Amino acid sequence: MLTQYYKDIVAGVQVDRDDFFGSAENVSHETQVEVVAENIISQVGRIFEIFYASDPHLKRSDKAKKESFYDEMEQEGIEPNSFPIQNPGASRRRRVSESDEEDDFNVFNSAIKDAMGFSIHTRPSLIPGAGDGVFVNGTVRPGAVVALYPGVVYLRDYLQAGDHEGLFGSEDDGAYTISRFDGTIINADCPLIGRHTPLAVGHIVNHPSGIPAESSKNNLGSSKSEAKLFDKPNVMVFPINFPVESRKRGADVVLRPEWYSYIPNKYYKPPTIWSTEDAKNSYVQSLALIATREISDGELYLDYRYNQNLKLPGWYKPVDVEENERRWAE
């Protein structure tokens, strides 16, 4: 119920944390899942709305339309400033360069920092040898959506039929795959899907363990170095199903299809008659990363919860062995 806690805090409701989570224990699991799913959709919709309002691509498109309209009028021998300009209508699309995409990313980040108090960045992780990590600048409250897991979405019915071309990416190691509890798998080892936004970084969030630099130096001639936990997880994943049509809460529209260019996911193949009802009724499915505690100017960490019955990478150390065993119990 972290997302409801976040919603109440943002709305200015005075909430006692202990009382809130104590009363949440009396709410059924099904109701909690439904409330959390709706709150996540609302949060993501709010972020998409912020992106849409600040989108440089739309402003470039408007400018391109006007320039195209002026060019056409001049070709007709008409002075563009001789009468009020109305909506010029659709015009030729202009390709957005990589530098423009990076500029767009920074504009989006600035917009959410102004509206929500934090921005999202990738830079070298604080964990030795982990490569890049995801950081927030500013303060994130518990229950806030901080990222989406991008990539191609493989529905369970295709996987069961053995139809999953490209699932394990270019290196065929599955390093950037993640599974939802319903059996859907998302593969982030693919070209960018949708717009380049700060939310599309869920696949870069690290597990909080690694091999200490000192240990690596002291074991140069050894094949084994002991992994350690550098921090505790501060985000968790929750499934999100983007609806085909606009989603409303009361009289307010919280999610609009015209914002869907900001979704970093697409289906490998469309849902079939054997797909779940959630999949059939979704534009696409994904995973949202939600803050489990307050995070101030820090790195995001997700408990990967690997199956301990399989061969695990040397850098991996479980956060909670008993919880992992319960998850993977047959």
Phi, psi and omega in degrees: 000016179303323182293326177290322176300315178297316180300316180294318180296315180297326180282357178086012179284134177285114186237128171272117187303313183296316179296320182298308184285337174293316179289332180295336180295339181271357180270136182298154180300318181298318179294319179299315180299317181295316180295316180297317180300316179294320180294323179293316177302316180296317180296313180296321176300319178298318179294317177299321178297321177296316177302313184298319182291335183250005190297112178296332180297319179293321179292322177294322179296318178299318180295319180296321178299314182295316180297318179296319180296316178299316180301316181295321180293319180295324177295332179272359180080024181256137177281117185302328185268013184274351178204162180300137180272125175262183179300117183284353179082190184292148178221179181296137178285146175250137181290137179267124182284167178298323179295323177295321179298318178295320176298319178299316179304314181293323177295315178300317181296317179297322181294317181286332176295316179295321186274327189240352175090005177209155174233165189238133185220154172247134176199173183308132183293157175284349179271124182304132175075006184272357183076215180282155174226176179250132182235153170248139170256124186108198183239129178252131178275154176302137179094356181278140173285127182244347180193163169241150177271112186279167171131184180277133186258119180255113180286152186300323183295326176289319180298317181294333179273000180079013181260094183208046181304131178080006185302318186266014171076185185292330181266354178056036180244355177068019185295334182243033175253148177216146183249138170277164180293340179274006178093353176289137180243138178247128179248114182269358178276075185202166176299158180304133177251130180074199182281156179276095182242161180295343180285336189277052185230012184301330182285350182262350179293129185269153164288146188281019178243162178186182179259121181304142181302321181296321180294320179297319181293323184280350183238036182298327180266003183251152179270356185232133171224138185277128178283153177222159175273128180265342181196183176255153176300144177231005173224158174225163179257150176214137181294143175230132179245111180283121183289154179292322182252171178304139178255130181247151168233105188068232180269355185265137173273120184259347179208127183240140178303331180292350177267359191287353175292348179269357177281126183268030183225157170208153177288142171299312172215153185294159177303152179246181178294341179268355180288162177292159178298324178301317180293317181298327183266009183249142170296317172193159178251156181203192173229136175255143175258126187240137178292131179263350176205171179293135179234123179239117177046054183219178180273147176271139179227134180240132175287112182290335177050054179295153176288115185285355177275353179256167176291126185252150178296153185297334183278353188271130171228126183295147176282317182219102185298315182296319179296319178298319180295322178295320182295319187260011179295137180280000000 
